[in-house]
Amino acid sequence: MEKVKKKIGSFSFWNWVTASIIFRLILIYFPKNLNLSSRPEVSTPLTSFRRLAEGYWLKQSFMSPYAGSMYHGSPLLLSLLGPLTINRIEGQPNHLLYSLVSVIADVVSAMLIRATGQNLRLAYLRSLESLDLVKQIEVSGDIAALIYLCNPFTIVACVGLSTSPIENMAVILCLYGACSRLIPLAAFGWVIATHLSLYPAILIIPVIFLLGCGPDSPPRKLFLQRHQQKEVLNQSKLPPRFSWGPVIHFAFWAFLWSVYVLVLCGISLKQFGGLWEMFKSTYGFILTVEDLSPNIGVLWYFFAEVFEFFRNFFLIVFHVNILFMILPLAIRLRHRPCYLAFVYVAICSMLKSYPSVGDSALYLGLLGWFVNELADMQFSLFLFCGYVGVSLLSPVMHNLWIWRGTGNANFYFATAMVYACLQIVLVVEGVSAMLNHDRKLRNLITGKPQDAKS
Amino acid sequence: MVLLQRPHILLLLIDTHQFLQCWIAFGSANEEGQQQEEFSEELLVKPLPDHKLLAHFHFQSSAPPSTSNGCHHHLFPKAISQLVQKFRVKEMELSFTQGRWNYESWGGFDPISSSNAKPPGVELWAVFDVPQHHIDASWKNLTHTLSGLFCASINFLESTATYSTPEWSFPPASGNVRYGTFPCEAVCTENLTPWLRLLPCRDKAGIALLLDRPSLYRGFYHSQRLHLTSTESSSEGIDSGIILEQTLTVVLQPNSERAIEVHASEKHVQPSWSLSSIFGKQVSGRCVLAKSSSVYLLLDWGLVAELKFPNKENGKSAANGLTSENFWSNPSFELSVNPDRIFLEESSSHSKSLSILYMFQVEKYSESEPFDIGLMWKVPVAWLCQQTPLHASRFFMGSGNERGAIAISLKSTQFTEGFMSANSKDGSCELRVDVFQVVPWYVKVYFHSLRVFVDQQPRAVSDFIEKIHVSPSKDKMSPGVMEVVLKLPCRVNTAALTIEFDKGFLRIDEYPPDANQGFDIPSAIISFPNFHASMVFLEDDSLNRSPLLSKFQHNQMHSVCTILWIIAQCAAKACC
């Protein structure tokens, strides 16, 4: 019976995957294209396809791709994706090849999410078994992969030709590698993700936890309590202690990959400004928020208005904001490194300088891993409606302001602010739901009444 | 979907051929000229086909090398010579312009229009004779000095975001040139007064007496230009000191009440005018410090072809009888003063007719007998001015405040066909067009989106663009520069270049005052380097030299297109 159910489940999973791919292809073939590539929600100065094409054109004309302030991406992307910006097939839509690369990246990411989800589920089942709490767990990998593939945000980012599918793939590759203990792969993903968009650098903390103590499990304290109750201390059933071996291994590989990436970048920028110019116009551009064109974040509005005198101060404040949250969350969620990674990704996409819907697509996909743990999350309907509402209102407000001239910046900024608030609620509620879930497990073990909500 | 958002403008200015043969003999007269400062004043008047009148004032001062007589100057403005010495300016041109040159009716293929039709606002370019790394500092100081000298906001050109370094398409091709424009500068009498102060007689005597402010600023086009060339510091050995050329070009509407009364029904009747009716003043003798002081009246060959000169059919024989009365008393018009000399164009590429130049010496007149020429039309006459090979216009496409495209469109004019056939003897006739466009940094141009349309068909960029040089804009740092050399087939009807851009968002304190008026994009300069028709006037008196006419000999040819671009970038305007 269960086998049949599983078969049906897996069948419909592949159906959904095919459907989402076909839907993407239809959108790519949509007559006269949808102009998604110039939407501020999709293409930020960092992920814009047109800027990539401009950088490639400059490079082809023997100029530094960073001459002018158009391109702010990686030189490796230029070499890999640049030729696709001008190659076209007769009779096919422009940029078909580039779109296909995005679709492939999305599918690969979804498959990696699925595999990681299955890993997590197995590990979690094992640890629940060792706590004697056998529970039916949903196949979170499939759900997460489907959320990622069918999320309108992912579809828009993919069809809008932004580079975020590739950045997301690098992040997922890193987490997948860490969960499956493929250390070189994890290091590669981490280095590439950091190279492409800087913010995934903080994922090094969850990755270290993943490698050091294995994937998500209930707090280690519970195991000890459980064994004290049973008065049998079975070391084999305890989750492993933190081991430094894989971490050092990871550090070594990360170093190796970074050197490799830097050497490649150095070669491709040899006749131009070199690496210093690259750092200045990629990381420097991210950190100094030079481009004030409106996006779905909140920083553009703030920095368009702040006095020049205070600009540096607030730049530090906003970026340190991310760093401040790293440590407390790492301590509180150290037993759930994948969840910690999700929270970090969500915080980054909320506070980064040039956010796009591609970033939301990533953390919403990762959220699918934790459907079992977060089943009791509050405000989930409110959040869902909020996301739907914002994604419908934001283009309307942008149109009113920029195209019709009947609105003003505040119209659009209001939706950006609501969006930021929704993400804050999501993170806060998500973290507290996860902590409640841990408490619930503890209560199950210690036998206290379930409703004791401290 | 392409929307034409704003009406714009097309101006086109072309370079000229040599207009008049220069009378300067670089012989004994030049040696004498090295020793003393000279000043000459001239005025050229030319009727325009659309019932308007072009007046072109030309004042030239020259100073010998400073080594010959120290820092003292008798006629030459000291402020200018100090400026040249301090910033080591090799060549410089500053123009203040109001209004747009109407290339269709006022012509674009003669020396006056090609060197004096300037982009609206302030345009400044300078060539420095200093090491590369000092040029920017010199430019900054120069802009501030000129700003003080001419009471204008030229000092805004000091910021690196406003000036550019043309590589090769700008006329004085050299790495030391800096080019900046300030299109929204309002030009008025406060800029003219300091300009006049550089003249030895100011506007108190001589031809400058005609510069009556209300009449000048009532005109349709007004461009005051200051051009200086210095060989002070050149290492080439030829040291001719500083030559300062000040020109003022105005297009005015003659007061034609009488003409309207007489021929109210007649559309083509040209208004009769006199200097006193246009400017409200008369010339009471020359400026005593001037070496030469003369007024010219130029009749275009197009106009001459329409007029019935008695022996028009035989131009050459007419030239022999230059002083004969039949050139200035004519059934079609009448001059109030007898010209002192008449020059006939020696040869002309179009060979339909020959232009005529009347010369009047102001020296003969005095306060008791002021100089005033008038032209009285007897019969209606209509003619066309000589046009540029291609008519250029630039416009802005798209709507909304997010993105758009700039299009530069070139349309062939009928006048060029004659030239084309003349130039295409070898069969492979190509028309070379240089386009120079500067865009401010907040117009974020995507150079990869450059498209070429020839005869309204999209064509491969590499087929028509021979050379391209771009320097992309850096946010708040430098403007974007695009220099393109187009090779078009002569038979081309229309050609267009389009390039897409995004509109950048400005910080609240980066908006110019009155931002709702829009942002001006500096003019595109379109030049036709291969066009060299010549217009040589018969002249046997080599001692008589006119700086005005000789100056037009080696003019650079450009076309200027300007758009006033309305963009209400309202980011971050709210809630403050």
Interface residues (C-beta under 8 A of the other chain):
Chain A: S38 R50 A53 E54 Y56 W57 L58 S61 M63 A67 G68 S69 M70 T85 E290 D291 L292 S293 P294 W300 Y301 F303 A304 E305 E308 W401 I402 W403 G405 N408 A409 N410
Chain B: S399 G400 N401 E402 R403 W441 K444 Y446 F447 H448 S449 I468 V470 S471 P472 S473 K474 D475 M477 G480 D502 G504 F505 L506 R507 I508 D509 A568 C570 A571 A572 K573 A574 C575 C576
